[in-house]
Amino acid sequence: MTQDLTDPVDWFNENFEPMIEKFSLERDHMKGYVRLLEKFTQLVGYGKILDAGCGWGRDVNYFNQNGLDAVGVDMAPEPLEYARENNEGSFQRMDIGYLAFKDQKFDGVWCNSVIHFYKPQKMSKTISELTRILKKEGILYINFKLSENSPEEDVREEEDGSHVKRYLVPKEKVQEILEGNNLEILEEHSEVNTEDFDNPVWSVFCRKKQ
């Protein structure tokens, strides 16, 4: 039975294993997501990238098999252990809001389905940290759960039946945060895999300005 946990790390530790098969890149419903991975790979071109919130390592493995030098970080220890045992790449336990990497270390940062676990007032600081480790003109991919009424916080019961806090923000606030962190939006996408989500998800490819 799924527990109602408010801490996303605890919940993910207990529930990630069924996701491995459900969200395999080989599944038909993941074709749109694969196109996002392909677009990121194309935009970065070559070099070192960070998967910020890598989970069980699926995307790190994809990037390493497609010409990038990818490393992954996550706060959930059990998915990380699975990632180390089953995927190519280096994996470390780390909060994406406090990254132990030097400035301008990475050519790209991939941050999928993570930022909505941070309170709105902390989102900008976390994105600032992701931008800090990006080289000039480096590529950031990130997605947000959108809200029309700008709540301070919201709790969503999604397909997994969990009650984990997910913080929703209006699109205008997201644009303000990105611009405030020296990021230029290159492309934007509505969520390409919506069957499991109650709220719109907005995905953006950004470039760090000079």
N, C-alpha and C positions, 0 to 999 in steps of 0.2 A: 504494500500500500504506500502510495506517495505521501510523504509528510509535508505539512505546511510549514515551510522554513522561510524565515525572512532573510537569512544570509545566503546570497547566491553561491558563495564558495561551498558551503555545506551542502546545499541542494545539488550543485553540479557534481560534487564528489559522489553522491549517492545515486545519481540518475544519468550519468553520461553514457554508460555502456549501451543501453538501447538506442541512443542517438547515433552510435557509430554506423550501424546498418541503415537506420532510417534516413540519415543525412549523408550517405555515401555519395561521392561524386558520380558514381555509375548509375544512380537512380534517375528515372525520367524527369521527376519533378525538380531535380537539381540542375537542369540544363541552363536555366537563366543565371544561376549562381556561378556555374562554370564560365559563362561568358564574362562575368565580372572578374573572375580570376585571370582569364585570358587578357582582358583589357588592362588590368594592373600590370601584368607581366610585360605587355607591349609598351606601356607608358614608361615603366622603369627601364626596360631594355636590358640592362646588365647590372651587376654589382650586388651589394649586401643589403638585405631587407630584414625587417623585424615584423613578425606576426605578434601583435600586442593583444594578448588574450587568445592564445593558440589552442586551448582545449586539449583534445587528444592528438593533435599534431597533423590532422588531415591536410590543412592548407600549406603548412611548412613543407610537407612531403611533396605536394603538388609543385610548389615553387622551385624546390631543389631539383625536381625531375624536369623542369622546364627552363633551365639555364640561369636561375638566380641562386645566390648564396644566402639561404634563409635560416634564421634562428627564431625560436619561439619563447615567449614568456607567458606565464599564467600563475594565478594564485591558488588554484586547486591542485593539491599534490597527487591525487590518484590519477586523474587524467594525464598529468605530466609524466607519471611513471609509465603509463601505457604508451605515451608518445615516444619516450626514450627507447622502449622495447620494440616498437613496431614501425617506426618511421625514420627516414633520413633526416639528419640535422641535429642541431644543438638546442637543448631545452633547459630553461632556468625558471625557478620560482621567483616571481617578482610582481609587485604592484605596478601597473602601467602609469600610475600617478607619481611614482618615485623610481625612475629607471636608473640603474647603476651603469649607465653607458656614457661615454664622452660626448660632448657636443659634436654635431654634424658627422656622426659615425655611419649613418645609413643612407642609402640611395632611395629607399622606399620604406613606408610603414603601412602595414595592413592591419586594420582594427575593425573586426566584424562582430556585431552583436555584443558589444561590451559596454560602450559609453553610457547606455541607458541604465546601468546599475549605479551610476554616480549621481549624487544629488546635483540639481541644476547649478548651484553656486560653485560646485567643484568641477563641473565639466570643462569650463574654460581653463582652469589650472592644469587639468589632465591633458587637454589638447595642447596647451603650451609646452608640456613636457614631451609630448610626441613630436612637436615641431622642433624643439631644442635639439633632438638627436638626428633630425633630418639635415642632410646637406642642402645647400642652396640649390634651388630648382628641383629638390627631391619631391617624390610623389607620396601623398597620403590618401589612402582609401579609408573612409569611415562611414558608418550609418547610424541614424537616429530614429527613435520612435517619436512620431509627431503628435501634437495635441492641438486642438483648435481653441480650447479654453484656458491654456496656460496654467495648469494646476501646479502647485508646489511639488506634489508627489502623487503617484497613483499606484495602485496595486492591481495587477491584471492576472486573471485566471486564464491561462492560455491552454494550448492543447495538452500540456503535460499535467494539468490540474494543480499546478503549484500556486502558491501565494507569495511570490518573491516580489519585492518592490522594484518597479521599473519606472524610471523618471522620464516623463514625457515633456517635450518642449515644443513651442510653435516654430514653424519654419523660419520666421523672421529672426527669432532669437538664435537659431543655429547659424544663420548667415552672419549675424553680428559677431558671434563667437569666433567663427572662422576668419573673418576679416580682421578681427582684433588680434589674431595670432599670426598675422602676416601670411595668410593662405589665400590663394586665388583658386576659385572653383573652375575646373576645366570641363567637367561633365557631371550631370546629375541624373539619377534614375529613381523611379518609383520602385518599391520592393517587387522583385521578380518572382517571389515565392510567398504568396500571401495567405495560403490556406490555413496556416497555423497562427495567424496574428489577428488580434482584434483592432489594432491601431495601424495607421499608415506608417511605413518605414521609408525613410529617405536616405538614399545612398549617394555619396559624392566622392569624386576624384578631385583632389586638390594638388596644387603645386606651391611649394614654399618659394616666396618671392626673394629676389636678390637683396 
